[in-house]
Amino acid sequence: MFDRRRFIAGAALAGLAAPAVLRAEGGLFRDFPFSLGVASGDPTSDGFVIWTRLAPEPMAPHGGMPLASLPVEWEVASDGGFRDVVARGTALARPELAHSVHVEVAGLQPDRPYYYRFTAAGERSLRGRARTLPRVGARVDALKFGVCGCQHFESGFFGAYRHLAREELAFVYHYGDFIYEYSQDYLFDTGLPTRPVRTNARRGLIDLSDFRAAYAQQLGDIDLQAARSVHPFLSSFDDHEIRNDWVSDIDNWKMGLDGNDPDAPPPEVFMLRKQAAMQAWYEHMPVRRSMLPVNGMVALNRELRYGDLMSMQLLDTRQYRSDQPCGDGFKPPCAGVFDKQAQVLGKAQEEWLAKILGEGGATWNAIAQQVTMMSLDRRRYDDEKEKIVNLDSWAGYEAPRERMLARLGGVKNAVVLTGDEHQNFCGDLVRQDKVVGAEFVGTSISSGGDGSDRRPGTDRFLANNPELKFANDQRGYLVCDVNRDAWQTHFMVVDKVTTPVNTLSKRATGVVENGTPGIRMA
């Protein structure tokens, strides 16, 4: 049981006056301590992580919590009414980690739903739902899961998450850009200046308190909370959790056309920001303790196996990558694109991936990562004469891209899942005129604003890239419906994000047949 007197005494010793943490009516917290919701993640066949953070005043310093640790009770039940509690315990919410709690639950039955909740000082959280995976190697005939990411708070509301919460899914892969590190005075999604639909609390993020505030504001969104409360998330990060287009220890935000901006922070200064950003990311994601940052580095890459049906490798395309060539951006390829020493995954992660893919044992091999693997010609307008590539994608790194495609050509049924682009498209991964895999690129939850069915110049974009099968510029998420015969990816889109409530529809479906690596549109 929680000793309220001892806690208040501890808070006083920490230099906090008791009234700062007490409600007028005598409760411990000024407001509901579970204001940021609950979440689960990183499921296995016998458990998962459950998460919450105590923050009765989420935008106040330390979330309105005293600088003292607080015990949080947790329960996992086989039923939503918690009549059959199968696991329980107490975790310590520490101020050093923003009073977040990461419980690694184990010993559960495979391939079934569970319910969980937290209690702190007599206050109870929202009920969450999670699901264990089938046993590794067990025969599984079907799987349905979601893919989403890129949610700029100012660009639109998160209504797509409300629809995602209603889907029947085993889990959700989030490819990153959970927060954005900057605020915008104007949006230009229509070509004309438009006011953001809502405003970030901070114009820019520098230190730990800034990043914590960004996550707190984001997680106050009830639609985001809804999705995280009912689906286990596989959490990743891309660039905006820290700084646009960062790689390794390099801040590329201010880099000029020549790549030599004297105002860009040196690596040792940038790593201070990265360390703060990665701590805040960990504090707010339902991930295992093995992903607690060490010197600003997170061990992000990991594997998920869904019975014998799917093996999924979650990759990190930021922390070990060489600097973007040619000063970054969308440009014609320069000599640096063909640098044989360049890295996207880094040597150790490449070796890990090769080993995992070599083990086989699954019908489908999914690669969950952040930036587009297809080397696409980005020209859309008649005055663009030379081929243009996205140098922040695999197209800027031909040597590691060639190694990756060669590796995918040696495994069966390779499907790559990607984000970052703020648009939907899909296409074949081609090496030496041979299709070696399929890539599905998911749009954003809100980044880019309402969008439209097709961006200007889409006809030329498709004509320049015969491997592409589909392109669309609406917001939403992907649903992957997988069985032993085929992999179907449904592009689920909403009509607008500039209003809190929107309408969902299925825009298209891409299909990969077992044994045939190319995509056909259904």
VOVO-389585 format. One line per field, with one value per residue (C-alpha): residue in three letters; x, y, z. Coordinates in steps of 0.001 Angstrom, whole numbers, plus 500000, padded with zeros to 6 digits. Example, Ala and Ser with C-alpha at 12.3 -4.5 7.8 and 13.67 -1.06 7.14 Angstrom:
BEGIN
residu <- (ALA,SER) .
X <- (512300,513670) .
Y <- (495500,498940) .
Z <- (507800,507140) .
//
This chain:
BEGIN
residu <- (MET,PHE,ASP,ARG,ARG,ARG,PHE,ILE,ALA,GLY,ALA,ALA,LEU,ALA,GLY,LEU,ALA,ALA,PRO,ALA,VAL,LEU,ARG,ALA,GLU,GLY,GLY,LEU,PHE,ARG,ASP,PHE,PRO,PHE,SER,LEU,GLY,VAL,ALA,SER,GLY,ASP,PRO,THR,SER,ASP,GLY,PHE,VAL,ILE,TRP,THR,ARG,LEU,ALA,PRO,GLU,PRO,MET,ALA,PRO,HIS,GLY,GLY,MET,PRO,LEU,ALA,SER,LEU,PRO,VAL,GLU,TRP,GLU,VAL,ALA,SER,ASP,GLY,GLY,PHE,ARG,ASP,VAL,VAL,ALA,ARG,GLY,THR,ALA,LEU,ALA,ARG,PRO,GLU,LEU,ALA,HIS,SER,VAL,HIS,VAL,GLU,VAL,ALA,GLY,LEU,GLN,PRO,ASP,ARG,PRO,TYR,TYR,TYR,ARG,PHE,THR,ALA,ALA,GLY,GLU,ARG,SER,LEU,ARG,GLY,ARG,ALA,ARG,THR,LEU,PRO,ARG,VAL,GLY,ALA,ARG,VAL,ASP,ALA,LEU,LYS,PHE,GLY,VAL,CYS,GLY,CYS,GLN,HIS,PHE,GLU,SER,GLY,PHE,PHE,GLY,ALA,TYR,ARG,HIS,LEU,ALA,ARG,GLU,GLU,LEU,ALA,PHE,VAL,TYR,HIS,TYR,GLY,ASP,PHE,ILE,TYR,GLU,TYR,SER,GLN,ASP,TYR,LEU,PHE,ASP,THR,GLY,LEU,PRO,THR,ARG,PRO,VAL,ARG,THR,ASN,ALA,ARG,ARG,GLY,LEU,ILE,ASP,LEU,SER,ASP,PHE,ARG,ALA,ALA,TYR,ALA,GLN,GLN,LEU,GLY,ASP,ILE,ASP,LEU,GLN,ALA,ALA,ARG,SER,VAL,HIS,PRO,PHE,LEU,SER,SER,PHE,ASP,ASP,HIS,GLU,ILE,ARG,ASN,ASP,TRP,VAL,SER,ASP,ILE,ASP,ASN,TRP,LYS,MET,GLY,LEU,ASP,GLY,ASN,ASP,PRO,ASP,ALA,PRO,PRO,PRO,GLU,VAL,PHE,MET,LEU,ARG,LYS,GLN,ALA,ALA,MET,GLN,ALA,TRP,TYR,GLU,HIS,MET,PRO,VAL,ARG,ARG,SER,MET,LEU,PRO,VAL,ASN,GLY,MET,VAL,ALA,LEU,ASN,ARG,GLU,LEU,ARG,TYR,GLY,ASP,LEU,MET,SER,MET,GLN,LEU,LEU,ASP,THR,ARG,GLN,TYR,ARG,SER,ASP,GLN,PRO,CYS,GLY,ASP,GLY,PHE,LYS,PRO,PRO,CYS,ALA,GLY,VAL,PHE,ASP,LYS,GLN,ALA,GLN,VAL,LEU,GLY,LYS,ALA,GLN,GLU,GLU,TRP,LEU,ALA,LYS,ILE,LEU,GLY,GLU,GLY,GLY,ALA,THR,TRP,ASN,ALA,ILE,ALA,GLN,GLN,VAL,THR,MET,MET,SER,LEU,ASP,ARG,ARG,ARG,TYR,ASP,ASP,GLU,LYS,GLU,LYS,ILE,VAL,ASN,LEU,ASP,SER,TRP,ALA,GLY,TYR,GLU,ALA,PRO,ARG,GLU,ARG,MET,LEU,ALA,ARG,LEU,GLY,GLY,VAL,LYS,ASN,ALA,VAL,VAL,LEU,THR,GLY,ASP,GLU,HIS,GLN,ASN,PHE,CYS,GLY,ASP,LEU,VAL,ARG,GLN,ASP,LYS,VAL,VAL,GLY,ALA,GLU,PHE,VAL,GLY,THR,SER,ILE,SER,SER,GLY,GLY,ASP,GLY,SER,ASP,ARG,ARG,PRO,GLY,THR,ASP,ARG,PHE,LEU,ALA,ASN,ASN,PRO,GLU,LEU,LYS,PHE,ALA,ASN,ASP,GLN,ARG,GLY,TYR,LEU,VAL,CYS,ASP,VAL,ASN,ARG,ASP,ALA,TRP,GLN,THR,HIS,PHE,MET,VAL,VAL,ASP,LYS,VAL,THR,THR,PRO,VAL,ASN,THR,LEU,SER,LYS,ARG,ALA,THR,GLY,VAL,VAL,GLU,ASN,GLY,THR,PRO,GLY,ILE,ARG,MET,ALA) .
X <- (500000,501092,502079,500752,502347,505761,505431,504515,507369,509729,508456,509064,512621,513106,512292,508647,505846,503032,500269,501956,501025,497709,494216,492060,489775,492683,493814,497461,497367,496022,494536,494210,497733,497241,496501,498844,497063,498438,500145,501583,504332,507013,504823,506214,504462,504340,504015,504526,505533,502907,503555,502215,503552,502326,501649,498736,499827,501540,502769,504085,507704,508110,504494,503276,504966,507281,510929,510452,509757,506219,505048,502586,500562,499772,497438,496992,493763,492339,489047,488077,486323,489512,487740,490615,493857,496761,499676,500188,502998,504389,506765,508555,507853,511144,511570,514776,512584,509704,507758,507277,506705,507797,506671,507872,505079,505917,504480,501238,499508,500348,498154,495401,494222,494817,493773,495879,495628,497638,496880,498796,497817,494282,493809,493233,494259,492367,492066,494375,494275,497283,497834,500524,502021,501717,504621,507641,507375,503728,501554,499684,497402,496551,497779,496517,498573,498820,501554,501596,503729,504574,502181,502902,500733,500280,499513,496338,494256,494852,491421,493085,494138,490487,489856,493039,491836,488690,490641,491092,494902,497582,499911,500934,504349,505075,507880,508736,508314,506134,506853,508278,511109,509932,506896,505557,503929,502411,501689,501932,500175,497909,500678,499330,500086,497662,497562,498339,495235,496805,500049,503045,503843,507513,508858,511919,513257,516711,516880,515174,512374,511546,511330,509277,506817,506472,505593,503240,501353,501194,499993,497222,495457,492612,492607,496283,495589,492769,495035,497827,495415,494038,496966,500511,502943,506317,507949,510701,512097,513135,514537,512008,512242,515573,516310,515273,517517,520013,522267,524849,526245,525510,522868,521760,519001,521006,523331,523609,523807,527539,527095,529364,527136,529408,526436,525722,526594,529645,529021,529785,527175,524580,524981,523830,520544,520333,520874,517993,515755,516395,515717,512380,511544,512214,510196,507089,507286,506122,509552,511800,514537,517093,516198,517053,519537,523213,525295,522471,522353,519315,519524,516554,516907,515107,513058,509428,508343,504657,504487,505740,503890,506046,509465,509772,513076,512840,515772,517501,518363,519600,522121,524790,524349,526999,526293,523984,525962,525798,524658,521363,518009,516257,518945,520556,522879,526469,529625,529016,525901,528213,530661,531474,532320,528931,526624,522894,522631,526248,528364,527129,523435,523957,525596,522765,520199,522052,522127,518421,517345,519572,517732,514492,511567,508772,506544,507042,510116,509148,511665,510220,512281,512070,513232,512346,514428,513394,515705,513053,513302,511538,510920,507331,507571,508578,511389,513188,515586,518010,516997,516314,516643,515891,519357,517942,516606,518422,518730,521564,523545,523892,526535,524583,521375,522931,523979,520461,518793,521243,520378,516626,517064,518327,515236,511676,508766,510590,508281,509662,507511,508498,507336,508844,507366,503990,502379,501260,502989,504196,506400,508795,512353,514438,518065,519682,516266,515021,512281,513633,510980,508069,507975,504915,505400,502815,501552,501376,498801,498731,502008,501386,497849,494752,496549,494689,494240,497234,500024,500720,502972,501956,501513,505116,506313,504685,505909,509505,509399,507869,508462,505842,502310,500407,500766,498435,498709,496101,496644,495964,497663,498289,496635,498612,496414,498706,498000,499924,498928,499232,500201,497664,498404,495353,495921,493431,492932,490929,489259,490805,492886,492090,488976,488925,486437,486957,485817,487863,487985,490097,491896,493720,495131,498504,498941,502047,501476,503449,506437,505998,507888,506161,503138,499822,497038,493746) .
Y <- (500000,503530,505438,508953,510551,509128,510366,513902,513903,512787,515531,518075,516809,517223,520914,520786,522259,519763,522077,522050,518407,518246,518864,521249,518321,516376,514060,513582,515072,518390,516639,513209,511723,509501,512418,511050,507726,504204,502139,498710,497628,495188,492083,488549,485186,485414,489127,492756,496105,498262,501990,505071,508356,510232,513802,515523,518834,517614,520988,522102,521445,517716,517179,518686,515907,516253,515347,512040,508469,507137,503494,502597,499401,497532,494693,492483,490526,488071,489994,493638,493608,492490,489558,487259,489089,486995,489281,492209,494124,497505,499657,502808,505991,507863,511630,510997,509384,511887,509503,507118,503423,500599,497170,494110,491602,487916,484473,485006,482733,483147,484699,486186,489580,490903,494034,496190,499228,501237,502710,505450,506909,505616,507003,504547,504826,504202,500508,499342,496313,494393,491115,488458,486947,483325,481103,481397,478716,477883,477539,480791,481342,485052,488345,491910,494853,498620,500988,504725,507741,511388,513369,517091,518565,521906,520504,518704,516814,513140,511838,509054,507536,507247,505130,503122,502378,500763,498357,494747,494529,492402,495412,498724,499585,503311,504359,507585,511357,511014,514678,517556,519643,522992,525247,526903,530296,529380,526207,526098,522872,524706,526918,529858,530718,529078,529292,526044,524333,524280,525541,523805,524827,525416,527059,524841,521947,522138,520483,517710,519891,521053,517522,516346,519195,518242,514646,515731,518053,515402,512656,514864,514170,511784,510126,509261,507941,505808,504035,503502,502125,499313,498231,497208,499571,498755,502140,503555,507018,508922,512451,514885,513363,515216,517386,517328,515030,514335,511323,509876,512879,515427,518165,518899,521396,524497,522911,525109,524031,523464,521524,523902,526151,527667,527980,524239,522823,520575,516877,517107,519864,518138,514962,516861,517576,513986,512659,514769,513847,510125,510184,511920,509426,506506,508104,508255,505035,501528,499973,497644,498693,497523,500696,503042,505476,505015,508099,509251,505979,503686,500008,500351,497438,494283,491373,490316,486820,486084,482301,480837,483416,486547,487604,491388,493201,496753,498791,502010,504174,507254,506519,504752,506488,508451,512107,512764,513440,516635,518727,516792,517671,516765,517120,515393,512584,513640,511521,511111,509029,506267,506346,502703,503460,505053,503457,503539,500826,500586,497439,495807,496287,495000,491866,491398,491732,489260,486712,487093,486898,483863,481958,481867,479990,482373,482702,486488,488593,492153,494989,497846,501013,504760,506058,505010,502163,502577,504948,507199,509993,512850,515075,516293,519432,520088,522500,519754,518264,516180,513235,514328,512004,512317,512305,511607,508254,505076,506724,508839,505724,503412,501078,500090,500084,497596,495390,495511,494611,491749,490468,490731,488848,485897,485572,484764,487171,490342,493259,496642,499027,502687,506144,509662,510805,512193,510447,506967,504999,501484,499750,496975,496808,496085,494937,494334,494218,491587,492256,491251,492654,495011,498349,500012,503658,504932,508494,510658,510903,514708,516064,517897,518975,517770,516982,515742,512539,513266,515798,518058,516236,512741,511532,512410,510970,507630,507714,508356,505401,502306,500324,502497,501093,503757,507291,509311,512451,512005,511390,508123,504793,501318,498044,494930,491852,488841,485163,482205,482964,486754,489987,492802,496372,498617,502367,503843,507604,510379,513214,515978,516642,520332,519334,517071,514620,513130,510334,507210,505278,502594,504343,501360,497908,496561,492784,490581,486922,484273,483421,486437,489506,492181,494247,494275,496694,495036) .
Z <- (500000,499302,502445,501737,504822,503969,500385,501458,503948,501191,498944,501671,502142,498389,498785,497726,499766,500352,499021,495600,495161,497007,495730,497712,498597,500066,497259,496395,492887,491687,488657,487044,487101,484027,481692,478993,478755,478718,476050,475354,473014,471876,472256,472486,472693,476497,477208,476291,477755,479450,479868,481537,482881,485936,484853,486619,485040,481864,480622,484028,485066,485801,484776,488022,490006,493005,492656,494418,493323,493577,493559,490802,490991,487781,486877,483812,483396,480902,480853,480562,483921,485731,487389,486354,487186,485862,486765,489098,490723,491686,489659,490752,488802,489065,488563,486597,483903,484098,486364,483446,484039,481718,482949,481023,481578,480974,481657,479705,477197,473502,470818,472946,474211,477710,479585,481867,484132,486643,490074,491888,495271,494840,491307,488476,484848,481675,480840,478079,475818,474534,472728,472859,469702,468583,469578,467306,464645,465371,462301,461688,458724,458995,460450,460262,461547,461097,459925,460698,461586,460807,462994,462965,465729,463951,460493,461459,463966,464699,463694,461686,465008,466055,462959,463572,467110,465667,463452,464586,464579,466196,466580,464975,463557,464044,461685,463460,463505,466603,467384,465338,466671,465340,465225,462087,461820,458455,456522,452736,451806,449346,447942,449955,453592,456017,459793,461631,462989,466472,467972,469475,473040,472118,468953,469020,471076,472648,476059,477973,479333,475780,474431,477407,476826,473158,474006,476780,474453,471738,474068,475382,472067,472884,469441,469782,473273,471870,469373,471900,474488,472304,470077,471026,469269,467760,468274,466114,465429,462343,462166,463665,467124,467186,464151,460504,458399,461193,460825,463211,465148,462401,462597,459027,459774,458820,456313,453225,449601,449976,453214,455146,457244,459936,462317,462362,465811,466020,466723,470445,470851,468672,470731,473826,472048,470809,474315,475647,472723,473043,476780,476199,473423,475769,478573,476374,474332,475388,474839,476797,479177,476614,474687,477536,475920,476715,475892,473643,471667,471521,470524,468177,465744,466800,465441,465769,464695,464191,464330,461063,458963,459240,460421,460823,461261,462634,461369,462418,459402,461345,464093,462024,458667,456784,456096,453171,449963,447914,450890,451277,449692,446420,443736,440778,441958,442574,442918,446646,445928,444685,447609,448301,451932,452672,455236,455937,458601,459687,459536,462750,461932,458378,459758,462260,459456,457227,460048,460848,457188,456704,459430,457405,458914,457884,454832,454668,455472,456413,456708,458812,458377,457836,454419,450869,449458,445813,443915,442435,439894,441677,438656,438403,436264,432639,433538,435526,432971,435079,437243,440835,443825,447523,449072,452532,451268,450196,446753,448176,449121,446130,447612,450759,448716,446293,449218,450640,447339,446803,450280,449671,446413,448446,450657,449770,449899,450998,451822,452903,454997,454914,456026,455910,452581,453755,450791,449819,447104,446436,443944,443088,444356,441267,441030,437637,435969,438426,440983,444408,446725,447263,449056,450591,451592,454059,454280,457407,460161,459784,458341,455091,455918,454104,450876,447805,445880,443643,443920,440946,438485,439630,436035,435239,438554,437704,434098,435203,437583,435966,439153,440904,440940,442886,444287,446500,448666,451412,455118,456927,457626,456200,457142,456177,455743,455455,454850,453474,449876,449652,451364,450938,451988,452204,451892,454362,453905,455563,453683,455826,458922,459366,461320,464390,462841,459400,457097,456404,453150,451507,448657,447134,447834,446751,446592,446655,445830,447710,445511,443201,444478,442355,443420,441592,442419,443322) .
//
